[in-house]
Amino acid sequence: MTMKRLAVLPLIAVIGIIGMLVIPISPVLLDFLLVLNMSIAITVLLVAMTTKEPLNFSVFPSLLLITTLFRLALNVSSTRLILTQGYAGQVIETFGNFVIGGNPVVGVIVYVILAIIQFIVITRGGERAAEVAARFTLDAMPGKQISIDADLNAGVITEIQAREKREAIEREADFYGAMDGASKFVKGDATASMIIVAVNIIGGFIIGMVQQGDSFSTAISTYTVLSVGDGLVSQIPALLLSTAAGLTVTRSAAKQDFGTELITQLTAYPRMLYIVAVVILILGLLSPIGPLPTVPLSILLVVAGRRMIRARSLEEGDAKKKAEQERSKTVKSPESMYSLIQVDPIEFEFGYGLIPLADVAQGGDLLERVALIRRQVALDLGIVVPMIRFRDNIQLRPNEYTIRIRGNEVARYELMPNHYLAMSPGMSDPSVVGIPTKEPAFGLPAEWINEAMRDRAILANYTVVDPPSMIATHMTEVIKRHASELLGRQETRALLDALKEQHPVLVEELVPQLLSVGEVQKVLANLLQERVSIRDLSSILEALSDHARLIKDMDLLTEFARQRLSRQITYQARAGAGAVTAITLSAGAERRIQEFIGHTDQGAQLTMDPRLAQQLTKSIGEHTNRLATLGKSAVLLVSPVLRGHIRKLMQRSLPDLSVLSYAELDPEAPVESGGVVNL
């Protein structure tokens, strides 16, 4: 029978339970259902003991509700038979006679004791454990989410594993919440069972004497046996299910099944058995208990302790041999060498003095900031930043850190913990005293100030940041500066696959019909190198599709892509809603530069005289410095033919200078002159 067909059985069972509440059943069928109820309870208890994690038995709260309803239906059916026929089947009669042993008073007392154990000990304890577990699970959810994000940012887990962990946390919270509610049903069932037994005894006594004319002793004996037997048949499975519920909610930290953990942990200290053996032996020799029950037990404990110690020694020896064999195989295997030559896209190495900034247990939030950095870069540049590998490096100074891109160091800085980095607004305040330094992200002059000087610096309009914020800003700037190096073919393929879900025709037309993934990657890298966001990837691919049939020069295709992004590039040059401050080349300067453009097998190249290039760079630099003192960020505006060549020429001397062509300028954007460069 397939699982789909078996899935119908619970539905049929629930309908049958509902029918039992109103339809009388025969004693023979009741016997079968009572045995079935006992079998279900034993099965659930064994599953709860074998399950390693509570979530592996996540259906338990619902199953607890259904089994409770089943027991109540059995109680209704048995009560109907007891009061109408004075006989409710062989199972109930056997349980009643076995427990009572001919004495109704003893039977009632035994049943009351079992009911008290069920109601006060097992049920109340399980209910409290479920309530506390649910509360603690909900309180711990934010911390667990942060821990998952930290592992994801550090590269310890993948996106898929992080998603699975988050789902497990949500399921765990739902499970304990459901167990908290289901325990209330078990408590109510225990109360109802006690009431039902009392009703059966009193009702049976009245029916036996009034309606059937039985004597007092006959009526009280008959109906007490049946009522207590009915109560025991229901109470024992309820006790088993309550125990299963308590085991499930109290084994949240278990890694193995209950039996394995019990034996492993109880025998973790075998020498303790010697102490127990001595205590038991002394108890037997110095007390009236005598040596008969204590000496054999003491001998058994000593023998068990010796066997455990010997077995543990053998296991430890085997484990060491296996570990040495695995280590030798790993060292000799060629696969172990591949892990040594792998290079992480981004690495953040820090000295031991900066460990508290990255350690969540010590209050560090640097890993949380990395998640925000990756999100911000995705919004600003349109790329998904790879996992940033965090590691401490004892070769660095205690308060020093380095940032590596594909194994190469691109930034290094030494900060001062318990200090703040303060940058003046332009005019320094003599009352703000600190240690002179430079801000690492942009190289601006700054000072390290202590906590006492912080408020004074803020009142003096200084920009004051703490070390984690400074590191986050530095890392963000480094990632943006080297974004083109982080975008490889694999990352480009991922971007294309994501875009294909929304624009399948566009991607299929371009790749691989017109351009390969590597060629698209070169265009995107060219854009990122000048900090042009590729978030509007569809517009970039449309520009490439329009020109890639006739043009195979990646630099020229990049220019067409930039022209398609003219509004975005112009907005970035305007720094918001202001005007574009443009430095332009004179007509004579552009003609003279264009004369140095030659065509080779590698495409168009600018072979300009070094002295003339130096003169051009110096003149542009003077204009940008002059405008910077006025608080204006200038761009160099040139013709489309020269833009790419001028940008490459300025890349070393003026790396932060934005070079735009007239074709990239939004016609609606206001433009103001920032100067004209002559040669």
Backbone hydrogen bonds, N-H to C=O, Kabsch-Sander energy under -0.5 kcal/mol:
donor,donor_aa,acceptor,acceptor_aa,energy
6,L,2,T,-2.2
7,A,3,M,-1.9
8,V,5,R,-1.3
9,L,6,L,-1.4
12,I,8,V,-2.1
13,A,9,L,-2.8
14,V,10,P,-2.2
15,I,11,L,-1.9
16,G,12,I,-2.3
17,I,13,A,-2.3
18,I,14,V,-2.1
19,G,15,I,-1.9
20,M,16,G,-1.9
21,L,17,I,-0.8
21,L,18,I,-0.7
22,V,19,G,-1.3
23,I,19,G,-2.7
30,L,26,S,-2.2
31,D,27,P,-2.3
32,F,28,V,-1.8
33,L,29,L,-2.3
34,L,30,L,-2.4
35,V,31,D,-2.2
36,L,32,F,-2.3
37,N,33,L,-2.3
38,M,34,L,-2.0
39,S,35,V,-2.3
40,I,36,L,-2.4
41,A,37,N,-2.0
42,I,38,M,-2.2
43,T,39,S,-2.4
44,V,40,I,-2.6
45,L,41,A,-2.2
46,L,42,I,-2.4
47,V,43,T,-2.4
48,A,44,V,-2.5
49,M,45,L,-1.7
50,T,46,L,-1.6
51,T,47,V,-2.4
56,N,53,E,-1.4
57,F,54,P,-1.8
58,S,55,L,-1.2
60,F,57,F,-1.9
63,L,59,V,-2.5
64,L,60,F,-2.8
65,L,61,P,-1.6
66,I,62,S,-2.1
67,T,63,L,-2.7
68,T,64,L,-1.8
69,L,65,L,-2.1
70,F,66,I,-2.2
71,R,67,T,-2.3
72,L,68,T,-2.2
73,A,69,L,-2.0
74,L,70,F,-2.1
75,N,71,R,-2.5
76,V,72,L,-2.2
77,S,73,A,-2.3
78,S,74,L,-3.0
79,T,75,N,-2.6
80,R,76,V,-2.0
81,L,77,S,-1.8
82,I,78,S,-2.8
83,L,79,T,-2.4
84,T,80,R,-1.4
85,Q,81,L,-2.6
86,G,81,L,-1.1
86,G,82,I,-0.7
87,Y,81,L,-1.0
93,E,89,G,-1.6
94,T,90,Q,-2.4
95,F,91,V,-2.3
96,G,92,I,-2.2
97,N,93,E,-2.6
98,F,94,T,-2.5
99,V,95,F,-1.8
100,I,96,G,-2.5
101,G,97,N,-2.1
103,N,100,I,-1.1
107,G,103,N,-1.9
108,V,104,P,-2.4
109,I,105,V,-2.3
110,V,106,V,-2.7
111,Y,107,G,-2.5
112,V,108,V,-2.7
113,I,109,I,-2.3
114,L,110,V,-2.2
115,A,111,Y,-2.6
116,I,112,V,-2.5
117,I,113,I,-2.4
118,Q,114,L,-2.5
119,F,115,A,-3.0
120,I,116,I,-2.9
121,V,116,I,-0.9
121,V,117,I,-0.7
122,I,117,I,-2.4
123,T,118,Q,-2.5
124,R,119,F,-0.8
125,G,121,V,-1.7
126,G,122,I,-2.8
127,E,123,T,-2.5
128,R,124,R,-2.3
129,A,125,G,-2.5
130,A,126,G,-2.4
131,E,127,E,-2.3
132,V,128,R,-2.6
133,A,129,A,-2.5
134,A,130,A,-2.4
135,R,131,E,-2.2
136,F,132,V,-3.0
137,T,133,A,-2.4
138,L,134,A,-2.0
139,D,135,R,-2.2
140,A,136,F,-2.1
141,M,137,T,-0.7
141,M,138,L,-0.7
144,K,140,A,-2.3
145,Q,141,M,-2.5
146,I,142,P,-2.4
147,S,143,G,-2.3
148,I,144,K,-2.2
149,D,145,Q,-2.4
150,A,146,I,-2.5
151,D,147,S,-2.3
152,L,148,I,-2.4
153,N,149,D,-2.6
154,A,150,A,-2.1
155,G,152,L,-0.9
156,V,151,D,-2.1
157,I,151,D,-1.1
162,A,158,T,-2.5
163,R,159,E,-2.3
164,E,160,I,-2.2
165,K,161,Q,-2.4
166,R,162,A,-2.4
167,E,163,R,-2.3
168,A,164,E,-2.2
169,I,165,K,-2.1
170,E,166,R,-2.2
171,R,167,E,-2.6
172,E,168,A,-2.4
173,A,169,I,-2.3
174,D,170,E,-2.3
175,F,171,R,-2.7
176,Y,172,E,-2.4
177,G,173,A,-2.0
178,A,174,D,-2.3
179,M,175,F,-2.6
180,D,176,Y,-2.1
181,G,177,G,-1.6
182,A,178,A,-2.9
183,S,179,M,-2.2
184,K,180,D,-0.5
184,K,181,G,-0.8
185,F,181,G,-0.7
185,F,182,A,-0.8
186,V,182,A,-1.5
187,K,183,S,-2.1
188,G,184,K,-2.2
189,D,185,F,-2.3
190,A,186,V,-2.1
191,T,187,K,-1.9
192,A,188,G,-2.6
193,S,189,D,-2.3
194,M,190,A,-1.6
195,I,191,T,-2.0
196,I,192,A,-2.7
197,V,193,S,-2.1
198,A,194,M,-2.0
199,V,195,I,-2.6
200,N,196,I,-2.6
201,I,197,V,-2.3
202,I,198,A,-2.5
203,G,199,V,-3.3
204,G,200,N,-2.7
205,F,201,I,-2.3
206,I,202,I,-2.2
207,I,203,G,-2.6
208,G,204,G,-3.0
209,M,205,F,-1.9
210,V,206,I,-2.8
211,Q,206,I,-0.6
211,Q,207,I,-1.3
212,Q,207,I,-1.9
214,D,208,G,-3.2
219,A,215,S,-2.7
220,I,216,F,-2.5
221,S,217,S,-2.1
222,T,218,T,-2.7
223,Y,219,A,-2.2
224,T,220,I,-1.2
225,V,221,S,-2.1
226,L,222,T,-2.1
227,S,223,Y,-2.3
228,V,224,T,-2.8
229,G,225,V,-2.4
230,D,226,L,-2.6
231,G,227,S,-2.6
232,L,228,V,-2.7
233,V,229,G,-2.4
234,S,230,D,-1.6
235,Q,231,G,-3.0
236,I,232,L,-2.5
238,A,234,S,-1.6
239,L,235,Q,-2.5
240,L,236,I,-2.1
241,L,237,P,-2.5
242,S,238,A,-2.4
243,T,239,L,-2.1
244,A,240,L,-2.3
245,A,241,L,-2.4
246,G,242,S,-2.4
247,L,243,T,-2.6
248,T,244,A,-2.2
249,V,245,A,-2.1
250,T,246,G,-1.4
251,R,247,L,-0.5
251,R,248,T,-0.7
254,A,251,R,-1.1
258,F,49,M,-3.4
261,E,257,D,-2.4
262,L,258,F,-2.7
263,I,259,G,-2.2
264,T,260,T,-2.5
265,Q,261,E,-2.7
266,L,262,L,-2.2
267,T,263,I,-1.7
268,A,265,Q,-1.0
272,M,269,Y,-1.7
273,L,270,P,-1.6
274,Y,271,R,-0.8
275,I,271,R,-1.0
276,V,272,M,-2.1
277,A,273,L,-2.4
278,V,274,Y,-2.1
279,V,275,I,-2.3
280,I,276,V,-2.5
281,L,277,A,-2.2
282,I,278,V,-2.6
283,L,279,V,-2.3
284,G,280,I,-1.9
285,L,281,L,-2.0
286,L,282,I,-2.5
287,S,283,L,-0.6
290,G,284,G,-0.8
290,G,287,S,-1.2
294,T,290,G,-0.6
295,V,291,P,-2.5
298,S,294,T,-2.4
299,I,295,V,-2.5
300,L,296,P,-2.4
301,L,297,L,-2.2
302,V,298,S,-2.2
303,V,299,I,-2.5
304,A,300,L,-2.3
305,G,301,L,-2.4
306,R,302,V,-2.3
307,R,303,V,-2.3
308,M,304,A,-2.2
309,I,305,G,-2.3
310,R,306,R,-2.3
311,A,307,R,-2.6
312,R,308,M,-2.5
313,S,309,I,-2.1
314,L,310,R,-2.0
315,E,311,A,-2.3
316,E,312,R,-2.6
317,G,313,S,-2.1
318,D,314,L,-2.5
319,A,315,E,-2.6
320,K,316,E,-2.1
321,K,317,G,-2.2
322,K,318,D,-2.6
323,A,319,A,-2.4
324,E,320,K,-2.4
325,Q,321,K,-2.4
326,E,322,K,-2.8
327,R,323,A,-2.4
328,S,324,E,-2.4
329,K,325,Q,-2.3
330,T,326,E,-2.6
331,V,327,R,-2.3
332,K,328,S,-1.9
333,S,329,K,-1.9
336,S,333,S,-0.8
337,M,334,P,-1.1
338,Y,334,P,-0.7
338,Y,335,E,-0.7
339,S,335,E,-0.7
340,L,337,M,-0.8
341,I,337,M,-1.0
342,Q,338,Y,-0.6
346,I,387,M,-0.7
347,E,404,R,-2.3
348,F,389,R,-3.2
349,E,347,E,-0.5
349,E,402,T,-2.0
350,F,391,R,-1.4
351,G,400,E,-2.4
353,G,398,P,-1.2
354,L,351,G,-1.8
354,L,398,P,-0.7
355,I,352,Y,-1.1
357,L,354,L,-1.1
358,A,354,L,-0.8
358,A,355,I,-1.3
359,D,355,I,-1.8
360,V,358,A,-0.7
362,Q,359,D,-0.8
363,G,360,V,-1.7
364,G,359,D,-2.7
366,L,357,L,-2.0
369,R,365,D,-1.9
370,V,366,L,-1.6
371,A,367,L,-1.2
372,L,368,E,-1.3
373,I,369,R,-2.3
374,R,370,V,-2.5
375,R,371,A,-1.7
376,Q,372,L,-2.7
377,V,373,I,-2.8
378,A,374,R,-1.8
379,L,375,R,-1.8
380,D,376,Q,-2.5
381,L,377,V,-3.1
382,G,377,V,-0.9
382,G,378,A,-0.8
383,I,377,V,-0.6
385,V,383,I,-0.7
388,I,153,N,-1.4
389,R,346,I,-2.6
389,R,387,M,-0.6
390,F,388,I,-0.6
391,R,348,F,-2.0
393,N,350,F,-2.5
396,L,393,N,-1.4
400,E,397,R,-1.9
401,Y,413,Y,-2.6
402,T,349,E,-2.6
403,I,411,A,-2.4
404,R,347,E,-2.7
405,I,408,N,-2.8
406,R,344,D,-0.5
406,R,345,P,-2.2
406,R,404,R,-0.6
407,G,344,D,-0.5
408,N,405,I,-1.7
410,V,403,I,-2.9
411,A,403,I,-1.3
413,Y,401,Y,-2.3
415,L,399,N,-2.2
419,H,416,M,-1.1
420,Y,449,I,-3.0
421,L,465,V,-2.7
422,A,420,Y,-0.6
422,A,447,E,-3.2
423,M,463,T,-2.2
428,S,426,G,-0.6
432,V,429,D,-1.8
433,V,431,S,-0.9
435,I,448,W,-2.3
437,T,446,A,-2.6
439,E,444,L,-3.7
443,G,439,E,-1.8
446,A,437,T,-2.6
447,E,422,A,-2.1
448,W,435,I,-2.5
449,I,420,Y,-2.9
449,I,447,E,-0.6
453,M,450,N,-0.6
454,R,450,N,-0.6
454,R,451,E,-0.8
455,D,451,E,-0.6
457,A,453,M,-2.0
458,I,454,R,-2.1
459,L,455,D,-2.2
460,A,456,R,-1.3
461,N,458,I,-1.7
462,Y,457,A,-2.7
463,T,423,M,-3.0
464,V,462,Y,-0.8
465,V,421,L,-2.2
470,M,466,D,-2.3
471,I,467,P,-2.7
472,A,468,P,-2.4
473,T,469,S,-2.4
474,H,470,M,-2.5
475,M,471,I,-2.9
476,T,472,A,-2.3
477,E,473,T,-2.3
478,V,474,H,-2.4
479,I,475,M,-2.5
480,K,476,T,-2.3
481,R,477,E,-2.3
482,H,478,V,-1.8
483,A,480,K,-0.9
485,E,482,H,-0.9
486,L,482,H,-1.0
487,L,483,A,-0.9
488,G,486,L,-1.0
492,T,488,G,-2.3
493,R,489,R,-2.6
494,A,490,Q,-1.9
495,L,491,E,-2.1
496,L,492,T,-2.5
497,D,493,R,-2.4
498,A,494,A,-2.2
499,L,495,L,-2.2
500,K,496,L,-2.1
501,E,497,D,-0.8
501,E,498,A,-0.6
502,Q,499,L,-1.2
503,H,499,L,-3.0
507,V,503,H,-1.7
508,E,504,P,-2.4
509,E,505,V,-2.1
510,L,506,L,-1.4
511,V,507,V,-2.9
513,Q,508,E,-0.5
514,L,510,L,-2.1
515,L,510,L,-2.6
520,V,516,S,-2.1
521,Q,517,V,-2.4
522,K,518,G,-1.7
523,V,519,E,-1.7
524,L,520,V,-2.5
525,A,521,Q,-2.6
526,N,522,K,-2.2
527,L,523,V,-1.9
528,L,524,L,-2.6
529,Q,525,A,-2.2
530,E,526,N,-0.7
530,E,527,L,-1.0
531,R,528,L,-2.0
532,V,527,L,-2.6
533,S,531,R,-0.6
534,I,381,L,-2.8
537,L,535,R,-2.0
540,I,536,D,-1.5
541,L,537,L,-2.5
542,E,538,S,-2.0
543,A,539,S,-2.0
544,L,540,I,-2.1
545,S,541,L,-2.6
546,D,542,E,-1.8
547,H,543,A,-1.1
548,A,544,L,-2.6
550,L,547,H,-0.9
551,I,547,H,-2.1
554,M,552,K,-0.7
557,L,553,D,-2.4
558,T,554,M,-2.0
559,E,555,D,-1.5
560,F,556,L,-1.7
561,A,557,L,-2.1
562,R,558,T,-2.3
563,Q,559,E,-2.1
564,R,560,F,-1.6
565,L,561,A,-1.2
566,S,563,Q,-1.2
569,I,565,L,-2.7
570,T,566,S,-2.7
571,Y,567,R,-2.2
572,Q,568,Q,-2.0
573,A,569,I,-2.1
574,R,570,T,-2.0
575,A,571,Y,-0.6
575,A,572,Q,-0.7
576,G,571,Y,-1.5
577,A,575,A,-0.5
578,G,574,R,-0.8
580,V,670,P,-2.8
581,T,579,A,-0.6
581,T,633,S,-0.5
582,A,580,V,-0.9
582,A,672,E,-2.6
583,I,635,V,-3.3
584,T,582,A,-0.5
584,T,675,G,-2.3
585,L,637,L,-0.8
586,S,677,V,-2.5
590,E,586,S,-2.3
591,R,587,A,-2.1
592,R,588,G,-2.2
593,I,589,A,-2.2
594,Q,590,E,-2.3
595,E,591,R,-1.1
596,F,593,I,-1.5
597,I,594,Q,-1.3
598,G,596,F,-0.6
598,G,605,Q,-3.0
600,T,598,G,-0.5
600,T,603,G,-2.0
603,G,600,T,-1.5
605,Q,598,G,-3.4
607,T,596,F,-2.4
607,T,605,Q,-0.7
608,M,606,L,-0.7
613,A,609,D,-2.6
614,Q,610,P,-2.6
615,Q,611,R,-2.0
616,L,612,L,-2.3
617,T,613,A,-2.6
618,K,614,Q,-2.4
619,S,615,Q,-2.2
620,I,616,L,-2.3
621,G,617,T,-2.5
622,E,618,K,-2.0
623,H,619,S,-1.6
624,T,620,I,-2.3
625,N,621,G,-2.4
626,R,622,E,-2.0
627,L,623,H,-2.3
628,A,624,T,-2.1
629,T,625,N,-1.8
630,L,626,R,-0.7
631,G,628,A,-1.6
632,K,627,L,-2.5
634,A,632,K,-0.7
635,V,581,T,-2.4
636,L,658,S,-2.9
637,L,583,I,-3.0
637,L,635,V,-0.6
638,V,636,L,-0.6
638,V,660,L,-2.7
642,L,639,S,-0.8
643,R,639,S,-1.4
644,G,640,P,-0.5
646,I,642,L,-3.0
647,R,643,R,-2.3
648,K,644,G,-1.8
649,L,645,H,-2.0
650,M,646,I,-2.1
651,Q,647,R,-0.8
654,L,650,M,-2.6
657,L,654,L,-1.5
658,S,634,A,-0.6
659,V,657,L,-0.5
660,L,636,L,-2.9
660,L,658,S,-0.6
662,Y,638,V,-1.4
664,E,661,S,-1.2
665,L,661,S,-0.5
665,L,662,Y,-0.8
669,A,666,D,-1.9
672,E,580,V,-3.0
674,G,582,A,-3.4
675,G,582,A,-0.5
677,V,584,T,-2.8
